[in-house]
């Protein structure tokens, strides 16, 4: 898996997480998420998601699904 693919997966995971939370509270717009998840907050979440993804891949490659 390329770095670009991992970045895209992390980005989509963040979008889906925000969309789910917004849906649960009836928020129709993503403006607040866009402001909240920029800069350091976005970098931190992406880093965490990519670490998780790397861990999942490592376990899968070792046959520990």
N, C-alpha and C positions, 0 to 999 in steps of 0.2 A: 504494500500500500504506500502510495506516495505521500509526501508532506502536504501537498495540495489537497489530496483526497481526505486526509485526516482533518485539515482545516475546514473543509466543506462539511464534513460530518459533524464537527464540533459546532459550527455555525448553525446548521440545521437543527441540532439538538437544542441549542439555546432558543431558537425561534419556536420550536414545538413546545418547549417547557413554558415559555412566556404565553404562547397562544392558549395552552391548557389552563394556566392560572387565570388569564383574562376571561376565558369562557366561563370558568367556574364562578366568577364574581360578576359576570354580565358586562364586562368592559368591551366596548365595541371597537376601540382604537388602540393602536400599539405605540402611540406617541410617548407615553411615560416609559415604556420599556426601551424605546430608542434612546431616550435621554439617560436612563439609569444605566443601561448596558453600553456605555461608550467609554473609551479610555481605559483606565485601570480596572474597572469592574468587568468590562468585556474581556480584557486580557486575562484576568484571573479566572473567569469562568471557562474560557477557551483552554487555558492551561490545564485546569482540572479535568475537563472533558477529554482532552487529548491524553492525559495520563491514564484515565480510566480506559480509554480505547486501546492504548498500548498494552495495558494489563490484560484486557479481554483477548486481544490478539495473541499475546504470549501464552496464555493458558490454552487457547484453542490450538495453537501450534504444537503444544506439548500433549495434546489429546485429553485435556482436562476440562472438557466442556461441561 
